[in-house]
Amino acid sequence: MRSTLEARLNAITGENLTDLFLAEKWKDLLATLSDALGFSLSIYAENGKPIFVPEGAASPCKAFRSASPEFSARCDKYCHAVITRTIESGKPKLFKCYAMIMSFTLPIEYLGEKAVILGQGSFASYDDFRECMNRANSLDLGSASLRMPLTFTTPQQASKVRGLVADSVNQLLKNTQEAVTLRRKFESLKSVFGTWDTGAEKHPQVLLRDLISKLSTLLDIESLAVLALDRKQQKYMSLYQVLKSNRPAEVFGISEQDVIVKDLLGGMPFVLSAKPVADPKADFLNGTGALYFFPIMANKELEAILRVGDRVLKVSDSQIITAFCKQTALALENQRMRQDLYRKFDRFAAISELTKAITPIQSDKTLLRTILEKSAELLKAEQGSLMLLDHETDVLLLEAKKGIVEGVSEKLRINRGEGISGKVAEFGEPFLVENLESDPRIHQKNRQHYKTRSFVSVPLKIEDRIIGVLNLADKSSGEVFNEEDLKLVQSLANQAAIVMERNIFYNKTEELKKLTITDHLTGLLNRRYLYERLKDEVARSERHGNQLSLLMLDLDGFKYCNDTLGHLFGDQTLKVIAEILLNTVRSMDVVARYGGDEFMVILPETAESRAIDIAERLRSNVVRSNVVKTALLTEGVAVGPCALTASIGVACYPEHGETVELLIENVDKALYRAKNKGKNRIEVFS
């Protein structure tokens, strides 16, 4: 049993920072956080040396570092200075590294050791990217290249990620440190009792029975009895007895309010009741003997009382009894500490498993359902619900449920402050209820679809902000929920709330990213982002000596069709054309809506002849689609000049321009020529 405990502890704890963060579970956690948040997370010791750097970290400056020792040295010097300042100040920092990557440092501490988490995202802007390129080019890196990221990290986003990392890592560090502290205390106690048969693996009642068994063997005493606390009766009741005579055992108790109990709690080594009698003929069982009461104090509480009946108790016997009582008390502390250690370990493992299960989930519905299912599984609850607070209406809305009868709560809405869940959301405090019918906070009859009267309801919150409520009911065993259940579900709720907040942040960030680079109607890249991409592709073509072509496509007759069939049909037509373009070009090509019914296509590493072939496929596919013709016939309108075709202009780098501005100007001229020559044709700039 002991080796099993130590093996389990060693799997999740470390005696120092380096051992801790090199453990596979911590590597997996950091990798999971990195993937979920889009930041590469590394750990650096107090002296600035790396403890953990993910092997798969795709830092934008990686290519430059591997190609140039000088660039690498400058990067290391720059980040090392920030890490040092973070250690000295103990405060997190938000900064751009030498490679202009949006980064942050986060100080952490574990068992007195300090370290820093370095998080690296991506560039905050294209200006930062170009500055990085300028620094790299100034060092003449030769063949080193940098793949341009499609996403960017603002300081606000980096700050939010830093907060999420701090919440996740610090919570787990706290749990891990508690486990290590408890293990050290356990090892200390184990060494103290190495020569004592403390029976740390035994049940408390067995330890108490062993106490009087050993004393009765060792000492010549008339009677021994152990009184254990019965909390329901509020008495210390006789549990085990050993009598030297053949008289039957008696049942007796001492009230918690008895003066004997108060004296023992006051620190007396023992309490003497009745006057000792030296005459060997005296019968102490008839009230003429003396009774001695020794305390068994564990964790500053009177766990039990040892009652000794004898005529005159020798001082040496008293000392031995006191020593055995202390030994038993320490064994009880040890045993309860081990139980608490197991509970903390299980809680830590449960939180780790929950975090591992829910962190990769991006779907809100799946995330909420998984949180509820995992929580119910850990508490062995057959029914439960997860409700989120709508801050605009101040109403709790049911988002996930388990075991509740279908239709009973499909449209459940609870105002903040109303009912049990509403009160939890109002005050931010959990409800642990053993019997809702007798609980003074509730006083209501149990509903038919619930098997038991016990339940637990906890708030989901980030810091002091309530975001929802988690409810669990009906233990499969029929037992009531206890304090340990509450502690476990609260820990789970805290971790779940962090992941839920991250999910909200991630989804909003992705939506904002999409809005900033795409056209809202067609879903293609917009004109602004096209310009940036074209600058990048021209720069890359210049570095590697590659050719590049640019197509500009205009829909012939679109205005007439739009006016004839209406703007709604016109919008649908543009969506169809966008899909045709995407299905025609290669995966490496970039398609964008330039404006109105004009589209642009960037063809990287493509010469003029190949560009013309692709343009011809585009023109033919637009004609063959018959999208407008079909619609007009459906409406009973003559097709006439409303048949949709495409005119396309072609310009190539570097023949037709070595700058972005000149390429766009010349491809526009080529398109203008195609329109003037009769439309539905392709023209190359000349």
N, C-alpha and C positions, 0 to 999 in steps of 0.2 A: 504494500500500500504506500509506504513511504517513498520508495523509488518511483512509483507511478506518479505521485504528486510532484516530485522534483522534476521528472521528465516533462510533465505538462507545463510547469512553471518555466523551465528553461526554453520551452518552445515559444514563449510569448514575451519573456523579459530578458534584460541584459543588465549586467552589473555596471556597465559604462555606456556612454553614448555610441561609441564605435560599434560595439557588439550589437547594440539594439538596432541601429539603422542598417546593419549588414544582414540582419535576419531576413529570411525570405518573405515572411508575412509583412514586414515593414516595406520591403522592396515592392511587393505587390500593391500595397496601399498607395505608395507614392506614385507607382506607375498608373494605378487606377485614377488617382486624382489628376495626374498629368494629362491622361487621355480625356477625362471628363471636362477639364477646365481649359485645355488648350495651352497649358504652360509646362515647360520642362522644369522639374523640381529637383534641385541638388542640395546636399547637406555639406556644410563646411564647419570644421572645428574652430575652436577659439583662436588657434594660431593661424588660421586662414587656409590650412590644408584640407583638401576634399576628403570627406568621409564616404559620401555616396554620390556618384554621378551616373545617371541612367545610361546604359549602353546604347539604347535606341534613341537618345535625345537628338532631335533634328533641329539644332540651333541654326539660324540663318547664317551665322558666321563660321559654321563648321568647316566649310570648304576653304575659306580663307585661312583659318587657323592651321589646317593640315598642309596648305600650300606655302605658308610663309611663317617661319619661326618668329620673325619680327612682329608680324601682326598678332600672333599668338601671345607673345610676351607683353605687348601693349594691352591686349584684352585682359590678361591675367593681372597685370599691375593695376589696371583701372578697377576691376571688380574686387580685387583684394583690398584696395583702399576703402571701398564702400562697406565691405564685410567687416573690416577692422573698426570703422566708425560705428557700425551697427552694434558690434560687441561692446564698445566703449559706452555708447549712449543707452543701450538696452531698448532702443526704439526702432520700429520698422521704417524702411526708407523706400521711396518710389523714385526710380531713376532710369535714364537711358545709358546703356553700356557703351563701350568704345565703338562697337559695331552698330550703335544707334538702335539697339533692340530695347523695347519697353520691358523693364525688369523691376523686381522688387526684392528687398531683403526682409526677413522675418526672424527676429531673435527668439530662441527657444532655450529652455533650461530643463535638465534632467538629472536628478540626484546631485545637484550642486555643479554639474558641468554645463557650460554654455556652448551653444552652436548657433548657426545661422542657416535658414532655408533661403536659397537663391532661386527665385522663379523667373524664367525667361519666356516671354511670349513672342510677339512679332513686332514689326515696325508700326509706329503710331501713324505714319503718313508716308506718302511717296517722297516727300522732301527728305525724310529720314533715310529712306531706302537709297536715294541718290547720294546722300552724304556718305553713307556706308560704302557705296560703290566708288566714290571719289577717294576715300581713304584707302580702299583696297587697291585701286588703280595706281595711286601714288607710290605704292610699294612694289609695283611691277610684278603682280602675281602670276603672270603668264597664263597658263591654261585653267586656273581656278575659276569656277563659275558659281553663280548664286541663283537658285531657282526662285523666281519672284512669287511671293505669297499672294493668294487671292483674298486674304482677309487681313484685317489690321486690328491693333489693340490700342484703345485709347487709355489715357491715364485713369479715367473713371472705371473702365473695365478692369484694369490691372489692380486698382485699389479694392474693387469688389472681390476679385479672385483671391487677393491676399487675405481678406477677411474670412472667406470660406475655408481657405487652407488653415488659417490660424484656429478657427473653430474646430475643424476635424482633427488636426494633429494635436493640439493642446489637450483636447478631451481624452484622446487615446493615451497621450503621454501621462496624463494625470492618473488614469486607471492603471497603467503599467507601473508607475512609480508606487502606487498604493500596494500592488501585488508584491513588488520587490521589498518594500518596507515590512510587509507582513511576513514575508519569507525570512528576512533577517531576524525578525523578532522570534519566529518559530525556531530557527536554528539556535538562537541564544537560549531559549527555554529548553531545547532538546539537550544542549550541553550541560545545563544546570541539573536536569533530571536524569542524566545518563546513568547514574548509579541507583536511581529509584525506579521501581516498577510502577510508573504513573498510569499505564494503561490508556494512553492518549487516544487509542483507537476505540475505546470502549464507550458504551452508552453511559450518560451521567448516573443513572440509577445503579448500574453495575459498579461504577467507581465508589459509590456510597456503600454499597453492600460489601465490597472488598475492604473498605475502611474498617468496619466493625469486625469483619472476619479476621483481619490481620491483628487488630488490637486484642481481640478475645484470645487469640493464640499466644500472643506475646505477653500479655498481662493477666494477672489473677484478679479479675474484676467481677463483681456480682452481676451486673447487667449493663448492657450497651444498647442504645437505640438511636436510630437516625430519623430525624424529623425533616421532611421536605415540604417546601411551600406549595400549598394548594391555593392557587390564585382565586378560584371561584369561591371557596369558603373563607378566603382571607385568613387562613390558619396554616401553621406548620404542623402537619399531621405525621404520625408515626408511620414509617415506611418499612424499616427492617429492625429486628430486635434479636439480641442474643442474651439468654438468661442462664446463669450458672445453676440455678435450682430447677426443679421440674415444674415450677408453676407455669400456667399458660400465659402466652403473650397477651398484653393488654393493648387496647386502642385508645390513644389519647392525642391531644393536640394543644397548641399554644397559639393564642390569637396574635395577629400582627401588632396589635396595640398593647400587648402584655409588657410589663416592666422588664421582664427578662430579655425580650427582643430589643427593647430600647437600649438597655445597658450593653448588650452585645454590639449593637450598631454604634454605640457611643465609644467603642474601642476597648472594652474590658476583655482581658484574655479568657476569662470564663466567669460564670455566675454561679454562686453556691446557693442552693435552696435547702433549707432545714439545717439543723446543727449536726455536725458529724458525731458519731457515737463509737467509742473505742471498744465497748463490750462486744465480744464475738457472738454472744447469744442474741444480740439485738436484731430485730427483723426489720430491715429497711423497707421491705415491701408493704409493711403495715404502717408505714409513716414514721418509723423511728430512725430510719437511715437517712443519709444525705444524698442529694441529687446535684450533680455538677452539669452545667450546660456550656459547651464549647462552640464557638462560632466557626462556620465554614464559609469564609468570605471570598467571593470570586467577583472580580471586576467591581469592587467596592460595594457589592450587594450581598446581603445575607442569603446565600443560596440554600443552606441547610443548617441544622443544629444537631450536634452530637450530645445526647443525654447519657451521662455516666452515673450509675447508682452504686455507691459503695459506702462503707462505714467511715473510713478515713482514707482519703486518696493521698498517696505518697507524693512528695514533691517531684521525685524522679519520674513517677508515672504520669504526673500532670504535664511535665515537660515533653515526654514521649507522645502523649495524646495531642498536645498542642502542635508538635512537629508533624504528626500524621495528618491532622486537620489542615494544616497549611499545605502539606504535600498534596492532599486531595483537592484542596481549593485551586492550587496551581494546575493540577491535572484537568480540572473542570475548565479553567481559563484556557488552557492549551487546547482542549478538545473543542471548545466553542470557537476559539480563534481559528482552528483548522476548518470548522464548518463555515465560518465567515469567509475564510480564504477561498474555500471551494465555491461559495456563493459569488464572491467577487470575480473569481476566475470564470465561472459560468456566465456572469453578467457581461464581463469583458468579451468572452467568446461570442455570446449572443449578439452583442453590439457589432462586433467585427463581422460576423456572418451577415447580419442585416445590412450593414454598410456595403459589404461586398456584393450582396444581392441587388440592392437598389441603386447603387451609384451609376452603373452604366445605362439605366433606363431613361429614355428621353420622353416617352409618351406619358402625359400627365395621368391619364386614366389607369394605365398599367402600373405606374409608380404608386398611386394611392391604393390600388387594390393589393399590390404586393406588400406594402407597409402593413395594411390591415391583416392580411393572411399570415405574415410572419409574426406579428405581435400576438395574434390569437393562438398560433401554434406554440409559441414559447410559454404562454400562460395557460395553455390547454383550455382555451375558451371556445365554446361552440357557437356563440353569437357575438356580433360586434358591429360597429359602424364607425366610419370616419367622416367627419363633417368639416367643411371649410367655411370660414367667415367671410361673407361679402361685406367689405368695409364701406361700400357705398350705401347699402340698405341696412347694415348692422344686423344681418340675418345669417344664421347657420344653415348651410345647404348640405344635404346628404350627397356625398360623392362616391362612397364605397360601403358595401355592407356584406355581412357574412351570417348565414343561418337565419336571418330574419324572414318571416313569412312574406312571400311575394305579394305586393300590393299594399302591405301594411304601411310601408314607409317610402314608397316610390317618389312621392312629391313632398317628402318631409322638409319643413322649413320651421326653424325655431328662432325666435327673436332673442337677441342677447339679453341675458338676465332672467329669461323665462325657463322653467323646467330645470332639470339637472344639468344637461349640456349647456344650456344658456347661462347658468350660474357659473359654471367652470370657465366659460368664455368671458364672462363679465369680470370675475375676480382673479382669473389666472391661477387658481389653486385647485389641486386635484380632489376628487371625491373617492374615498375608499369606504364602501358600504357593506357591512356584513348582513344586515337585514333591513331592507328599505321600508318595511312596514313598521319597524320600531325605531328607526333612526329619526331623531328629533329634527334633523335638517330637511326631512322629506315627508314622512307620514302619508304614504299612499299605498294602495293595494297593489300587489304584484299582478302584472298582466298575464293573461293565460298562455301566451306563446313563450314565456320565460319559465324555465324549469326551477331555478333557484331565486332567492331574494338578494343574492350578493352580486355586486358588480363593482367595476372600477372605471373611473372617467378622468382622463388627464388632458391638460391643455397642450396644444402644439404651438410653440412660440419660439421666436428668434429674439434673444435678449428679453425685453419687456413687451414685445409686440405679439399679440395673440393672432395666430393665423388659422386655428382650427381646434377641434376636439376629437380625441380618440376614446371610444367607449368599448368595453369588453364585458361580457356576461356569461353565465352558465358554464362553470368549470365542468369538464367531462366527468370528473370524479364525484361531483356533487358537493365538494367542499366550498368553503367561503374563501374569498380572496383575502390575502394577508399583507402585512407591511412589506415583506420581501417581494411579493408580486408587484406592489406599487412602486418600489424602488426600481425594479427591473423595467417595468413599462415606462416609467419616467425617463430612464436612461435611453430607452429605445425611441421614445417620442422626441427627445432632444436631438438625437442623431438624425432621425427621420425629417425633422423640421429643417435641419441644415441642408439636407439633400433636396427637399422640396423647394427651398429658397434658391438653391443652385439651379434647379430645373427651370424655375420661373425666370431667373436671370439669363440662363442659356437660351431659352426660347425667345425671349425679348431681344437678345443680342443677335440671334440668327435672323429674326424678322427685320431688325434694323439694317443688318448687313445686306439682306436681299433688297430692301427698299432703296439703299444707297447706290447699288450697282446695276439694278435691273429696271426694265421698262414695265410699268404696272399692267399694261394691256397684253403684251405678247409674251412677257417673261424673258425676253432676250436682254442682253446687256444694253444699257442705255448709252446715249451719246457721250456723256461725260466719262464714263468708265472706258468706253471704246477708245477715246483719245489717250487715256493713260496707258491702256494695253498696247496701243499702236506705238507709243513712245518706247515702251519696254521692248517690244519686238524689234523695232528699228535699232535700238541700242544693242540688243543681242546679236542681230544680223551683222552689225558693224564689227562687234568683237570677234565673231567667228568667221567673218567673210562669207556669210550666206546671203542668198537672194530672198526677196520677200515680195509678195504681190498683194494688191488691194483691189477689191471689187466694190463697185457702187451700183445698186440695183434700184430701178424706179418702176412702179407698176403703171403700164400704159392703160389709160381709160378708167383709172380708179375713181377719179372725181365724178365722172358721169354715172358710174355704177353706184357710187355712194349717194349721189343726189337722187338717183332713180329709186333705189331700194331702201334708202334711209341709213342713218348713221349706225344703228344697231347692227345691220347687216354688214356695213363697212367695217365695223370693229371685228366682227366674226371672220370676215375675209382676211384681215390682217393677221389674225391668230392662225388661220389655216396656212397662209403664206409663210409665216414664221416657222411653222412645223415642217413645211416642205424644205425650207432652207436648212434647218437643222438635220433633217434626214438625208440631205444630199451631200453636204460637205463632210470632211474628215473630222475625226475626234480632235485632232490638233488645231483645227481652224477655229476662228473666233467670229461669231455672228452677232450683229447688233442692229437695233433699230436706230437709224440716224435721225429720223423725223418724218412725220406724216406717213407717206407710203414709200419712203426711201429706206433702204437697208444697206449695211456695209458688211463685208466679209474680209477678215484678215487671213491671208494664206501664208503661214511661216514656211521658210525653206522651199519656196515655190517659184520657179522661173516663169517667164511669160507664156511659153507654149502650154505648160501644164495649167496655168491660170485660165487660159482661154478654154481648155477642155472642161474645167470645172464650171466656168461661167456658162458654157453651152448646156451642160446638164441642168443647171439652175433654170435657164431660160426655157428649156424643153419641158421640165417638170412643172413649171408654172402654167404653161400652155395646156399640157395634158391634164392638169388637175380639174379643169372645167368648173371650178368652184362657182364662178359668177354665172356662167351659162346655165348650169343646172338650176340655180336659184331663180333666174329670170324666167325660165320655162315653167317652173313651178308656179310663179306668180302670173303666168299668162302674158308676159311682156315679150315683145320681139327682141331677139338678141342684138341684132344690128351692131353698132360700134361698141357695144358694152362688153364684148368678149375681152377677157383680161389677158394681157401679155406682159412681158418684162423687157425693158431696155437696160443694158449693163455696160458700164465703163470699167476699163482695166488700166491700172498704173502699177509699175514695178520699181522696186528698190534694187540697185541705186540708179538704174538707167533714167527713170523719169522723176527723180528727186531723192535727195539724201536727207531731207528733213521731213518731219511729220506734216508740217504745214504745207510744204510743196507737194507732197504725195496726195494729200486731200484735195488741194486745189486742182491738180492735174487729173485725178480720177473723176472729179466733177466735170471737168472740161470734156473728158472722153465720153461720159454719160450724156452730156449736152449734145455732143455730135451724134450719138446713137439715136437720140430723140429726133434730131433734125433730119436724119437720113431715112426716116420712115418708121422708127420704133421697132420693137420686137427684134432687136439685133444687138450685137456686141461690137464695141469699138475700143481699140487700144490707143492710149495717148501717144501722140507723135508731134 
